[in-house]
Amino acid sequence: MAASAPETSPPTNRYLEGAYAPVAEEVTLTDLRVTGTLPPELDGRYLRNGPNPLGPVDPATYHWFLGDAMVHGLRLRDGRAEWYRNRWVRSTKVSELLGEAAAPGDRHGGMETANTNVIGLGGRTLAIVEAGARPVELGDRLDTIAHTDLGGSLPHGYTAHPKVDPGTGLRHAIGYHWARPNVLEYTVIDPTQGAVIHRVDVPVPGNPMCHDCSITEGHLVIYDLPVTFNLDVVAAGTSSFPYVWDDAYGARVGVMPLGGQPEEVRWFEVDPCYVFHPMNARESRVADGSLEVTLDVVRHPSMFRTDPHGPDEGPSSLWRWRLRLGPDGEPSGPVRETRLDDRPIEFPRVDERLAGRPARFGWANVLSSGGDNLAWEDSGLVRYDFLGGDLSGPNERTGAVTATDVPMGAGRAPGEAVFVPRSDGAAEDDGWYLMLVGDRAEGTTTLDVLPAEDPTAGAVAQVHLPVRVPLGFHGNWIPLR
């Protein structure tokens, strides 16, 4: 009797299952059920972007960061939840699969899946992503209008994490593209013009993945860290994502004046690690005339070293880095690196009105951690209170940071929390945290509205969606007042 081949199980991929599993259709829901009372000040749209593959994908090589983009949105007005919509952002592939004509607009470098963030810019809504794709403009009801180069002012792609200077309204960003090695692209957008007004290439020694940046009152901070472009992993068939950990690359942080030139960047070495998202940054002058730059970042010990499917290497935690430029503007001493908290966290945020300035509060998702693995689907929320302490002084940690866990309830998986102030001049804790929370047992979702004064008190309102919103990435509140 001939021997038979052993049975093998089909490959699995956690980013295609459970709380990550893609939804199969676009829906529109109106007059949504609300428990509690929606604050009447919430007049606008809560939007969130994330991967949602359309059509079959290979679980053996699928990477979470590469799924087709889907934006989810809720319209709140006059204490009511008027609608919920989810719409695929129309890349050429998505349009073809849906039997539609391709969305207009020029693409860049073969990149067009804008699946990571969604922002407002001068009255327009843009879905954005890093690594070379241009922004995609969406309508008020999330239909795709066009891929845009911002009136011809954006020669390459953009990023998922621009930083808005609250003093000027200008939007600063660092971008990169695999076909442009040895440079990172610094752009400044004027929202009143809807166009890039400043652009320079910053030389780097390789081809790094630069996911985010920071700003202070006067400087841009660049994270040049050891995750670099590598086509070998794609050729080997282990992953469709061509960025991996590179032990030989090194790790450093660059500081340059806002609106500055490449030759003005000053570099500081840090211990090898990866930072997807800084929480905030700030600067201050010290007695001898030196400039101290303080960075609060979520630090991963490595990234894409072993897991070819997503960011499953940790634990990541909140660290404070202090960099000093001497009176002559040159680096003065090594970076002082201090861990502020040992909770495994990601998706840190602050009040956007205080980006690059001292802020009392910050918050993040707490992840379940088993060994080196991070369980994004079993997350909670933590709020950090810096207690109004000396946020810009020389002390590393003198009891000025406390952390409060915010319970979500069993089986409920929250996404990133966004702060909405009660009014333009309201305090940091006078407003609400908005976050989508999935119920894994019921397959439903709520938009939870938590009081910023005391988020542990529970939601003042919940908007109930009879559908599941998969775990995704970033979003924002876009007021319509």
C-alpha positions as CSV (number, residue, x, y, z in Angstrom):
1,M,0.0,0.0,0.0
2,A,1.5,3.4,-1.0
3,A,2.3,5.8,1.7
4,S,0.1,8.9,1.9
5,A,1.4,12.4,2.5
6,P,0.9,13.6,6.1
7,E,-2.0,15.9,6.5
8,T,-1.1,19.6,7.1
9,S,-3.1,22.3,8.6
10,P,-3.7,25.5,6.5
11,P,-1.6,28.4,7.7
12,T,-3.2,30.8,10.2
13,N,-2.6,34.5,10.7
14,R,-3.9,36.3,13.9
15,Y,-4.4,39.5,11.9
16,L,-7.1,37.8,9.8
17,E,-8.9,36.4,12.8
18,G,-10.9,37.3,15.8
19,A,-11.0,41.0,16.6
20,Y,-8.8,41.7,13.5
21,A,-10.9,39.8,11.0
22,P,-12.0,41.9,8.1
23,V,-15.7,42.8,7.5
24,A,-17.2,41.9,4.2
25,E,-19.3,44.8,3.3
26,E,-19.9,48.5,3.4
27,V,-22.9,49.6,5.5
28,T,-24.8,52.7,6.4
29,L,-26.6,52.9,9.7
30,T,-28.8,55.8,10.8
31,D,-30.4,57.0,14.0
32,L,-28.2,54.9,16.1
33,R,-29.1,53.8,19.6
34,V,-27.5,55.8,22.4
35,T,-27.3,55.0,26.1
36,G,-26.5,57.8,28.4
37,T,-26.3,61.4,27.2
38,L,-24.1,62.5,24.3
39,P,-22.7,65.9,25.1
40,P,-24.2,68.5,22.8
41,E,-20.7,70.0,22.3
42,L,-19.8,67.0,20.2
43,D,-20.8,68.3,16.7
44,G,-18.7,66.6,14.1
45,R,-17.4,63.2,12.9
46,Y,-15.3,60.6,14.7
47,L,-13.2,58.9,12.0
48,R,-10.9,55.9,12.2
49,N,-8.8,54.1,9.6
50,G,-7.4,50.6,9.4
51,P,-6.6,47.6,7.3
52,N,-9.6,45.5,6.0
53,P,-8.5,43.2,3.1
54,L,-10.9,43.0,0.2
55,G,-10.7,39.7,-1.6
56,P,-8.6,36.6,-0.7
57,V,-5.2,37.0,0.9
58,D,-2.5,34.4,1.7
59,P,-2.4,34.0,5.5
60,A,1.1,32.7,5.3
61,T,2.5,36.0,4.1
62,Y,-0.2,38.6,5.0
63,H,1.1,41.5,7.1
64,W,-1.3,43.6,9.1
65,F,0.1,46.9,7.8
66,L,-0.7,46.0,4.2
67,G,-4.5,45.4,4.3
68,D,-6.8,47.4,2.1
69,A,-7.9,50.7,3.8
70,M,-11.3,51.1,5.3
71,V,-12.4,54.2,7.1
72,H,-15.1,54.0,9.8
73,G,-17.0,57.1,10.8
74,L,-19.8,58.3,13.1
75,R,-21.6,61.7,12.8
76,L,-22.6,63.2,16.1
77,R,-24.9,66.3,16.4
78,D,-27.3,67.8,18.9
79,G,-26.9,64.9,21.3
80,R,-27.7,62.3,18.6
81,A,-25.7,59.8,16.6
82,E,-27.0,60.5,13.1
83,W,-25.0,57.8,11.2
84,Y,-22.3,55.3,11.0
85,R,-20.5,54.4,7.8
86,N,-17.7,52.2,6.8
87,R,-16.1,52.7,3.3
88,W,-13.1,51.1,1.6
89,V,-10.7,53.8,0.5
90,R,-10.5,53.3,-3.3
91,S,-7.1,52.1,-4.4
92,T,-7.0,50.8,-8.0
93,K,-7.2,47.3,-6.7
94,V,-10.2,48.0,-4.5
95,S,-12.0,49.8,-7.3
96,E,-11.4,46.9,-9.6
97,L,-12.7,44.3,-7.1
98,L,-15.8,46.4,-6.6
99,G,-16.4,46.8,-10.3
100,E,-15.9,50.5,-10.3
101,A,-13.8,52.9,-12.4
102,A,-10.5,53.8,-10.8
103,A,-10.6,56.9,-8.5
104,P,-8.9,59.9,-10.1
105,G,-5.5,61.3,-9.1
106,D,-1.9,60.5,-9.7
107,R,-0.3,57.7,-7.7
108,H,3.3,57.6,-6.5
109,G,5.8,54.8,-6.7
110,G,3.2,52.0,-6.9
111,M,1.9,52.9,-3.4
112,E,-1.8,53.8,-2.9
113,T,-3.3,51.9,0.0
114,A,-3.9,54.7,2.6
115,N,-4.8,52.6,5.6
116,T,-3.3,54.1,8.7
117,N,-4.8,57.5,9.7
118,V,-7.5,59.9,8.7
119,I,-7.2,63.7,9.3
120,G,-8.8,67.0,8.6
121,L,-6.8,69.5,6.5
122,G,-8.2,72.9,5.6
123,G,-11.8,71.6,5.3
124,R,-10.8,68.5,3.5
125,T,-10.7,64.9,4.9
126,L,-7.6,62.9,4.0
127,A,-6.8,59.2,4.5
128,I,-3.0,58.8,4.9
129,V,-0.3,56.3,5.2
130,E,3.5,56.1,5.2
131,A,6.1,54.6,2.8
132,G,5.3,56.5,-0.4
133,A,1.5,56.7,-1.0
134,R,-0.1,60.1,-1.4
135,P,-3.1,61.2,0.6
136,V,-6.6,60.2,-0.5
137,E,-9.3,62.8,-0.2
138,L,-12.6,61.6,1.2
139,G,-16.0,63.2,1.1
140,D,-18.0,64.1,4.2
141,R,-19.7,60.7,4.0
142,L,-16.4,58.9,3.4
143,D,-16.7,58.3,-0.4
144,T,-13.4,58.5,-2.2
145,I,-12.9,61.7,-4.2
146,A,-9.3,61.4,-5.4
147,H,-5.7,60.6,-4.7
148,T,-4.0,63.9,-4.3
149,D,-0.6,65.5,-4.6
150,L,-1.9,68.6,-2.9
151,G,-2.1,70.8,-5.9
152,G,1.3,69.6,-7.3
153,S,3.1,70.5,-4.1
154,L,3.8,67.0,-2.9
155,P,6.3,65.3,-5.3
156,H,6.4,62.0,-3.5
157,G,4.3,60.3,-0.9
158,Y,3.4,61.3,2.6
159,T,3.2,59.9,6.1
160,A,0.6,58.6,8.6
161,H,1.7,60.9,11.4
162,P,2.1,64.6,10.6
163,K,2.4,66.9,13.6
164,V,0.4,70.1,13.9
165,D,2.2,73.0,15.5
166,P,-0.5,74.6,17.8
167,G,1.3,77.9,17.6
168,T,1.3,78.2,13.8
169,G,-1.2,75.6,12.5
170,L,1.6,74.3,10.2
171,R,1.7,70.5,9.7
172,H,5.2,69.0,10.0
173,A,6.0,65.5,8.8
174,I,8.8,63.0,7.9
175,G,8.2,60.7,5.0
176,Y,10.1,57.9,3.3
177,H,9.9,55.6,0.3
178,W,11.8,52.4,-0.5
179,A,12.9,53.7,-3.9
180,R,14.5,56.8,-2.3
181,P,17.2,55.2,-0.1
182,N,19.5,57.3,2.1
183,V,17.1,60.2,2.6
184,L,14.1,61.0,4.7
185,E,11.8,63.7,3.4
186,Y,10.8,66.6,5.6
187,T,7.7,68.5,4.5
188,V,5.7,71.4,6.0
189,I,2.1,71.9,4.9
190,D,0.2,75.2,5.3
191,P,-3.5,74.2,5.9
192,T,-4.8,77.5,4.7
193,Q,-3.2,76.8,1.3
194,G,-3.6,73.0,1.5
195,A,-0.1,72.7,0.1
196,V,3.5,71.9,0.9
197,I,5.4,75.2,1.6
198,H,8.8,73.6,2.7
199,R,10.5,70.4,1.6
200,V,14.0,69.1,2.1
201,D,15.7,65.7,2.0
202,V,17.6,64.7,5.2
203,P,20.5,62.2,4.6
204,V,20.5,58.9,6.5
205,P,22.9,56.0,6.2
206,G,20.4,53.5,4.8
207,N,16.7,52.9,4.0
208,P,14.9,53.0,7.3
209,M,11.2,52.8,8.2
210,C,10.4,56.1,9.9
211,H,6.8,55.8,11.2
212,D,6.4,59.0,13.2
213,C,8.2,62.2,14.3
214,S,7.9,64.7,17.1
215,I,7.8,68.5,17.3
216,T,8.7,70.9,20.1
217,E,8.0,74.6,20.1
218,G,11.1,75.2,17.9
219,H,12.3,71.8,16.6
220,L,11.5,68.7,14.7
221,V,12.6,65.3,16.1
222,I,13.5,62.5,13.7
223,Y,13.6,58.8,14.7
224,D,16.2,57.0,12.6
225,L,16.0,53.4,14.0
226,P,17.0,49.9,12.9
227,V,14.0,48.7,10.9
228,T,15.1,48.9,7.3
229,F,14.0,47.9,3.8
230,N,14.9,44.3,2.8
231,L,13.4,42.6,-0.2
232,D,15.0,39.3,0.8
233,V,12.1,38.5,3.2
234,V,9.6,39.0,0.4
235,A,11.7,36.9,-2.0
236,A,11.9,34.2,0.6
237,G,8.1,34.0,0.8
238,T,8.0,34.6,4.6
239,S,6.2,37.9,4.4
240,S,4.8,40.5,2.0
241,F,6.2,43.3,4.2
242,P,9.7,44.3,3.2
243,Y,10.9,46.0,6.4
244,V,12.8,44.0,9.1
245,W,15.0,44.5,12.1
246,D,18.7,45.3,11.2
247,D,21.2,44.8,13.9
248,A,23.9,46.6,11.9
249,Y,22.0,49.8,11.3
250,G,22.3,51.5,14.7
251,A,19.7,53.8,16.4
252,R,19.7,57.6,16.7
253,V,17.5,60.6,17.1
254,G,17.9,63.8,15.1
255,V,16.9,67.4,16.2
256,M,16.6,70.2,13.7
257,P,14.9,73.6,13.7
258,L,11.3,73.7,12.5
259,G,11.4,74.7,8.8
260,G,15.2,74.0,8.9
261,Q,17.7,72.6,6.5
262,P,19.4,69.2,6.4
263,E,22.8,70.5,7.6
264,E,21.1,71.8,10.8
265,V,20.2,68.3,12.0
266,R,22.1,67.2,15.1
267,W,22.1,63.5,15.9
268,F,22.1,61.6,19.2
269,E,22.7,57.9,19.5
270,V,20.2,55.9,21.6
271,D,20.1,52.2,22.6
272,P,18.8,50.0,19.8
273,C,15.0,49.9,19.8
274,Y,12.0,50.9,17.8
275,V,9.5,53.7,18.3
276,F,6.3,53.6,16.3
277,H,4.7,56.5,18.3
278,P,6.1,59.2,20.6
279,M,3.6,60.4,23.2
280,N,4.8,64.0,23.1
281,A,7.9,66.2,23.2
282,R,9.0,69.6,24.6
283,E,12.0,71.8,25.0
284,S,13.4,74.2,27.5
285,R,16.5,76.4,28.2
286,V,18.7,75.5,31.1
287,A,20.9,77.8,33.2
288,D,24.0,77.5,31.0
289,G,22.1,78.4,27.9
290,S,21.8,74.8,26.7
291,L,18.6,73.5,25.1
292,E,17.1,70.4,26.6
293,V,14.7,68.4,24.5
294,T,12.5,65.9,26.4
295,L,10.8,63.0,24.5
296,D,8.2,60.7,26.0
297,V,8.1,57.7,23.6
298,V,6.7,54.2,23.5
299,R,9.8,52.1,23.1
300,H,9.9,48.6,21.7
301,P,13.0,46.5,22.3
302,S,13.0,45.4,18.7
303,M,10.5,45.1,15.8
304,F,10.0,42.7,12.9
305,R,12.9,40.6,14.1
306,T,10.9,37.4,14.4
307,D,7.3,38.0,13.5
308,P,6.7,38.5,9.8
309,H,3.0,39.4,10.2
310,G,2.8,42.3,12.5
311,P,4.1,44.2,15.5
312,D,4.3,41.3,17.9
313,E,7.6,41.9,19.7
314,G,7.7,43.5,23.1
315,P,6.9,44.4,25.7
316,S,6.7,48.1,24.7
317,S,6.6,50.7,27.5
318,L,6.8,54.4,28.2
319,W,10.3,55.9,28.3
320,R,11.6,59.4,28.7
321,W,14.6,60.5,26.6
322,R,16.5,63.7,27.4
323,L,18.7,65.3,24.8
324,R,20.8,68.4,25.3
325,L,22.2,70.8,22.8
326,G,24.9,73.0,24.3
327,P,25.1,76.8,24.0
328,D,26.9,76.3,20.7
329,G,24.1,74.2,19.3
330,E,26.0,71.0,19.3
331,P,25.1,67.8,21.1
332,S,26.2,67.9,24.8
333,G,26.5,64.5,26.5
334,P,24.7,61.2,25.9
335,V,20.9,60.8,25.8
336,R,19.5,60.1,29.3
337,E,17.1,57.2,28.9
338,T,14.6,56.4,31.7
339,R,11.6,54.0,31.8
340,L,8.6,55.8,33.3
341,D,6.3,52.8,33.5
342,D,6.5,49.1,32.9
343,R,3.0,48.5,31.4
344,P,3.0,47.2,27.8
345,I,1.4,50.0,25.9
346,E,0.8,51.5,22.4
347,F,-1.2,54.2,20.6
348,P,-0.1,57.0,23.0
349,R,-1.9,60.4,22.7
350,V,-2.0,63.8,24.3
351,D,-4.3,66.8,23.9
352,E,-3.4,67.9,20.4
353,R,-3.5,71.6,21.4
354,L,-0.4,70.8,23.5
355,A,1.6,69.0,20.8
356,G,5.3,69.9,21.4
357,R,4.4,71.7,24.7
358,P,4.3,70.6,28.3
359,A,1.2,68.5,28.9
360,R,-0.1,67.2,32.2
361,F,-2.0,64.2,30.8
362,G,-1.2,61.5,28.3
363,W,-2.9,58.1,27.7
364,A,-2.4,54.9,25.8
365,N,-3.8,51.4,25.2
366,V,-2.5,48.8,27.6
367,L,-1.8,45.5,25.9
368,S,-1.8,42.0,27.3
369,S,1.7,40.6,27.3
370,G,2.7,37.0,27.4
371,G,6.4,36.7,27.3
372,D,7.6,38.6,24.2
373,N,4.1,38.6,22.6
374,L,1.7,41.6,22.6
375,A,-2.0,40.8,22.5
376,W,-3.5,43.9,20.8
377,E,-7.0,42.3,21.0
378,D,-6.9,42.2,24.8
379,S,-6.2,45.8,25.6
380,G,-7.3,48.4,28.1
381,L,-6.6,52.1,28.7
382,V,-4.1,53.8,31.0
383,R,-3.9,57.6,31.7
384,Y,-0.7,59.1,32.8
385,D,-0.8,62.2,35.0
386,F,2.4,64.2,35.2
387,L,0.9,66.0,38.1
388,G,1.8,69.5,36.8
389,G,5.4,68.8,37.9
390,D,8.5,70.1,36.4
391,L,7.9,68.7,32.9
392,S,10.8,70.7,31.4
393,G,13.3,70.5,34.3
394,P,16.4,68.4,34.8
395,N,14.8,65.7,37.1
396,E,14.4,62.3,35.5
397,R,11.7,61.0,37.7
398,T,10.8,62.3,41.1
399,G,7.4,60.8,41.6
400,A,5.9,63.2,39.0
401,V,4.3,60.4,36.9
402,T,1.3,58.4,38.1
403,A,-0.7,55.9,36.0
404,T,-4.4,55.1,36.3
405,D,-5.9,52.1,34.7
406,V,-9.3,52.6,33.1
407,P,-11.4,49.4,33.1
408,M,-13.1,48.4,29.8
409,G,-14.9,45.3,31.0
410,A,-14.4,41.7,30.2
411,G,-14.1,40.8,26.5
412,R,-14.1,44.4,25.4
413,A,-11.2,45.6,23.2
414,P,-10.8,49.3,22.8
415,G,-9.1,51.1,20.0
416,E,-7.1,54.4,20.2
417,A,-8.6,57.1,22.4
418,V,-9.0,60.6,21.0
419,F,-9.5,63.7,23.2
420,V,-12.1,66.3,22.4
421,P,-12.1,69.4,24.5
422,R,-15.4,70.9,25.6
423,S,-14.4,74.2,24.0
424,D,-11.3,75.7,22.3
425,G,-10.1,77.1,25.6
426,A,-11.0,74.2,27.9
427,A,-8.5,72.6,30.2
428,E,-6.8,69.3,29.4
429,D,-9.3,67.4,31.5
430,D,-12.4,69.3,30.4
431,G,-13.8,67.3,27.6
432,W,-14.1,63.6,26.6
433,Y,-12.1,60.6,25.3
434,L,-13.7,59.0,22.3
435,M,-12.9,55.4,21.5
436,L,-14.4,52.5,19.5
437,V,-14.7,49.4,21.7
438,G,-15.4,46.0,20.3
439,D,-17.4,43.3,22.2
440,R,-15.7,40.1,21.1
441,A,-18.5,37.8,22.3
442,E,-21.3,39.8,20.8
443,G,-19.6,40.8,17.6
444,T,-20.8,44.4,18.1
445,T,-19.1,47.8,18.8
446,T,-19.7,50.9,20.8
447,L,-18.3,54.4,20.6
448,D,-17.6,55.1,24.2
449,V,-17.5,58.7,25.4
450,L,-15.5,58.9,28.6
451,P,-15.2,62.0,30.8
452,A,-11.6,63.3,30.7
453,E,-12.0,64.7,34.3
454,D,-12.3,61.1,35.5
455,P,-12.3,58.4,32.8
456,T,-12.6,55.7,35.5
457,A,-16.1,56.9,36.2
458,G,-17.3,55.2,33.1
459,A,-18.8,56.3,29.8
460,V,-21.2,59.3,29.9
461,A,-22.6,57.9,26.6
462,Q,-22.3,54.9,24.4
463,V,-23.3,54.8,20.7
464,H,-24.3,51.2,19.9
465,L,-23.3,49.7,16.5
466,P,-24.9,46.3,15.7
467,V,-21.8,45.6,13.6
468,R,-18.2,44.7,14.4
469,V,-15.4,47.3,13.7
470,P,-12.1,45.4,13.3
471,L,-9.1,46.5,15.4
472,G,-7.3,49.1,13.3
473,F,-5.0,52.0,13.6
474,H,-5.5,55.8,14.0
475,G,-8.3,58.4,13.7
476,N,-9.4,61.8,14.8
477,W,-12.3,63.9,15.8
478,I,-13.1,66.4,13.0
479,P,-15.5,69.1,14.3
480,L,-18.1,70.5,12.0
481,R,-18.9,73.7,13.8
